[in-house]
Structure formats: structure tokens, C-alpha cells
Amino acid sequence: MDDVQKRVEAILFTTGRFLDLEELSQLSEIASKGYLKEVLTNLHAVYHEKDTSLEIIEDHGKWKLSVKKEYLYLTEKLLTSAELDKPVQQTLAVIAYKQPAIQSYVIDVRGNKAYDHIALLKEQGFIISEKYGRTKLLKLAQKFFDYFDVVDEKLTMHLNSVDEVVVLGDDDAKG
């Protein structure tokens, strides 16, 4: 592995999230995105050939160094600082489903405890909020996508498919 690959590997390891070529270019100080993509492709091959618990993942032009799925159960035990209990996860799910979500809607769906959940989610960096009339507009932050290892477009596709299932389920119940 050459020095450039080691630099890119160090960046991917340290950030622990998906990075596009633009951000990787800035962080690695490699101006040529074509060369950077070649380095990433070679690094991907190196990890693929190694007998290791890590892998380089490419998803829609974004790259990440990650633990292979078969070893995730070991690392999940270690993730205590950002653990979310079930009610907070459910509030986050409502926000992710609506993306962006109006806070008053989330409170209607989840109840008054959702104010505490929203505060915690903002504090931990999973969501951001902005003024929206007399309420707030809640949006998913980058930490959400990194923590749950999902790309925004994939989340949207998945939630749209959930919508279709729900609609189909409702029609079946009426008939």
C-alpha cells in the first residue's frame, strides 16, 4: 500500500462516515478526482483481498471504511454514548419518515414527551431545527445518515416503498 492510499485510508478511518470525492479531495489534498477515484478503487480491492473485518464501501459515489456486516454485532455493544432508547428512536423514525417534519406534527403523533426526545436528538446531533412560523421544522442531520449507515437517496426510496405498502394495506382493509 503506497503513501497516498494510506492517507486516504486514514481519512476514511477517522471520519467513519460516507465521503464524496469532493470532500475526500479536500481532506487528502489530492486535487485530481480521477486519480483519487483510482486510489479508492485500488484501496477497495486491497481490503477485498485481505482477510479482515473491515471493508471499503462505495455507494452512489460516496466512500466509507466500515466493519463487515458479519462483525457488526461486536461493535454494536460498544456504541453506548449515542444509544437511543425505543421511545426516542420512534420519535426519530417519525422525523425521518416526514423529512422534514413539522415539530407540532411530531408532538401530535408522539405526545408531549416528544419535546424531550427532540431536545435529546438535537443535543446528540441527529437532527437540526429551524423556525417555521410558530413551530419548528425538524430535519435529519448528517450524523443520522452516518450513524444508521444510510445514504439520503436510499432512505427516501425505502420510505417511499413503505408508503406504497401502507397504502396497499389500507385498500385491502377496506375491501
Secondary structure by P-SEA (a helix, b strand, c coil): ccaaaaaaaaaaaaacccccaaaaaaaaccccaaaaaaaaaaaaaaaaaccccbbbbbcccbbbbcccccaaaaaaaacccccccaaaaaaaaaaaaaccccaaaaaaacccaaaaaaaaaaaaccccccccccbbbbbbcaaaaaaacccaaaaaaaaaaaaaaaaaaaaaaac
